[in-house]
Amino acid sequence: MDPVDTNEVKRSMREILEAESRAIKNIPVTDDYAKAVDIIVERVHRQGGKLVASGMGKAGQIAMNIATTFASTGTPAITLHPSEAQHGDLGVLQPHDVLLLVSNSGKTREILELIKLIEGFYTDIPIIVITGNPASPVAQAGDAVLATGASPEVCPLGLTPTTSTTIMTVIGDVLVVNTMRAIGFTREDYAKRHHGGYLGTVARS
């Protein structure tokens, strides 16, 4: 292999930054964001439930990131692997929980199966969906649907989740930040959850 061309990498980097920045700006801003935050506040902070995030593959990793960020900012949250749900992990669900499903295609088989499982377990758990396809089967099950805008992936094959996972992360940040504001989450509250590491030190200073 020839050495990597430094100038080519810089050119590519500028293109990727521009494409992903443009994709973020194209995220549809809708009333469903306020609806999603209302659902989270009602189910978790008023009724004592938790947020249960789920996704498959790369989307599952984004779901985990969103859940851990919620948990660290005052909203109890866990991740449920959609396949493991079929082997007993569905038992983590409780009556006052809220489900956050992440699926770019909105057609992920394991997520659709999870929805069916939940319908037979609890009938009134609200579902928030983050998807690139608001007309998809997964989206149709949602009480609040947060569309990514379906911008093309920056992957040269147009296949690898790249732009889509960036957008999903941003959407998760929007939910977290607005939930923090809705519950009046303070610096002192943050410090109680971060006893170690740099952030804990900064929060307590």
C-alpha positions in Angstrom: 0.0 0.0 0.0 1.1 3.6 -0.7 1.5 6.0 2.2 -1.7 7.9 3.1 -1.9 11.2 1.3 -2.1 13.9 4.1 -3.7 16.4 1.8 -6.3 13.9 0.7 -7.2 13.1 4.3 -7.6 16.8 5.1 -9.8 17.3 2.0 -11.9 14.3 3.0 -12.1 15.6 6.6 -13.5 18.9 5.5 -16.1 17.2 3.3 -17.2 14.9 6.1 -17.4 17.8 8.6 -19.5 19.8 6.2 -21.8 16.9 5.3 -22.4 15.9 8.9 -22.9 19.6 10.0 -25.4 20.0 7.2 -27.2 16.8 8.2 -27.5 18.0 11.8 -29.0 21.3 10.6 -31.5 19.4 8.6 -32.9 17.4 11.5 -36.7 18.2 11.5 -37.7 20.3 14.4 -41.2 19.2 15.5 -43.6 19.3 18.3 -42.9 15.6 19.0 -39.7 16.7 20.9 -41.8 18.5 23.6 -44.2 15.5 23.6 -41.3 13.1 24.1 -40.0 15.2 27.0 -43.5 15.4 28.6 -43.7 11.6 28.3 -40.4 11.1 30.0 -41.1 13.6 32.8 -44.6 12.1 33.5 -43.6 8.4 33.4 -40.2 8.6 35.1 -40.4 11.6 37.4 -44.0 11.7 38.4 -45.0 8.0 38.2 -41.6 6.6 39.3 -40.8 4.6 36.2 -37.6 4.6 34.1 -36.5 5.1 30.5 -35.7 1.9 28.7 -33.7 2.4 25.5 -33.3 -0.2 22.8 -31.7 -0.5 19.4 -29.8 -3.1 17.3 -26.2 -2.9 16.1 -24.8 0.6 15.9 -28.2 2.0 16.8 -28.1 -0.1 20.0 -24.8 1.6 20.9 -26.4 5.0 20.4 -29.4 3.8 22.6 -26.9 2.8 25.3 -25.2 6.2 25.1 -28.5 8.0 25.4 -29.5 5.9 28.4 -26.3 6.4 30.3 -26.4 10.2 29.7 -30.0 10.2 31.0 -29.0 8.2 34.1 -26.2 10.6 34.9 -28.4 13.6 34.6 -31.2 12.6 37.0 -33.5 10.4 34.8 -33.2 6.7 35.7 -32.5 4.8 32.4 -31.3 1.4 31.3 -30.6 -0.3 28.0 -32.6 -3.4 26.8 -31.0 -5.5 24.1 -33.9 -6.4 21.7 -32.7 -9.9 21.2 -32.0 -10.6 24.9 -35.5 -9.3 25.6 -36.8 -12.6 24.0 -34.8 -14.6 26.5 -36.0 -13.1 29.8 -34.6 -9.6 29.8 -38.1 -8.2 29.1 -38.6 -8.7 32.8 -36.8 -5.4 33.5 -39.9 -3.5 32.2 -42.3 -2.1 34.8 -45.7 -0.6 34.4 -44.6 3.1 34.5 -41.6 2.8 32.2 -41.2 4.6 28.8 -39.5 2.9 25.9 -37.1 4.7 23.6 -36.5 2.8 20.3 -33.6 3.7 18.0 -33.8 2.3 14.4 -32.6 4.2 11.3 -34.6 2.1 8.9 -37.6 1.7 11.1 -37.8 -1.8 9.9 -35.3 -3.6 12.2 -36.7 -7.1 12.8 -35.6 -7.4 16.4 -37.1 -4.0 17.3 -40.4 -5.0 15.6 -40.4 -8.2 17.6 -39.7 -6.3 20.8 -42.7 -4.1 20.1 -44.9 -7.2 19.8 -43.4 -8.6 23.0 -44.2 -5.5 24.9 -47.8 -5.4 23.6 -48.3 -8.8 25.2 -46.6 -7.7 28.4 -47.8 -4.2 29.2 -50.4 -2.5 27.0 -49.8 1.1 28.0 -46.1 1.7 27.9 -45.5 4.8 25.7 -42.9 4.5 22.9 -40.6 7.3 21.7 -38.9 6.5 18.3 -35.8 7.9 16.8 -35.7 6.9 13.1 -34.7 7.9 9.6 -38.0 6.6 8.3 -41.1 8.3 9.9 -43.4 6.2 7.8 -41.9 2.9 8.9 -43.5 0.1 11.0 -41.4 1.1 14.0 -42.4 4.7 13.7 -46.1 3.7 13.4 -45.9 2.2 16.9 -44.5 5.4 18.4 -46.3 7.9 20.6 -43.6 10.5 19.7 -41.5 10.1 16.5 -38.3 12.0 16.1 -37.1 11.8 12.5 -33.4 12.2 11.7 -34.0 13.7 8.2 -32.5 10.7 6.6 -29.4 12.4 5.3 -27.0 10.2 3.3 -24.2 8.4 5.2 -20.7 9.9 4.7 -19.4 6.3 4.3 -18.0 6.0 0.7 -20.2 2.9 0.3 -23.2 4.8 1.5 -23.9 1.9 3.9 -22.0 2.1 7.2 -23.9 4.0 9.9 -21.9 7.3 10.2 -24.0 10.4 9.6 -27.1 8.6 10.9 -25.5 7.7 14.2 -24.2 11.3 14.6 -27.7 12.6 14.2 -29.2 10.1 16.6 -26.7 11.2 19.2 -27.7 14.8 18.7 -31.4 13.9 19.0 -30.6 12.1 22.2 -28.8 15.2 23.5 -31.8 17.3 22.7 -34.0 15.0 24.8 -31.5 14.9 27.7 -30.9 18.6 27.9 -34.6 19.5 27.7 -35.5 16.9 30.3 -32.8 18.3 32.6 -34.4 21.7 32.3 -37.9 20.3 32.8 -37.0 18.6 36.1 -34.7 21.5 37.3 -31.6 19.3 37.4 -28.8 21.3 39.2 -25.1 21.3 39.4 -25.4 19.9 43.0 -27.6 17.1 41.6 -24.9 16.3 39.0 -22.2 16.2 41.7 -24.2 13.6 43.7 -24.0 11.2 40.7 -20.3 11.8 39.9 -18.2 11.0 42.9 -15.1 10.1 40.9 -13.2 11.5 37.9 -12.7 15.0 36.5 -16.4 15.8 36.0 -17.2 15.0 39.6 -14.4 17.3 40.8 -15.6 20.1 38.6 -19.2 19.7 39.6 -18.3 19.9 43.3 -16.0 22.9 42.9 
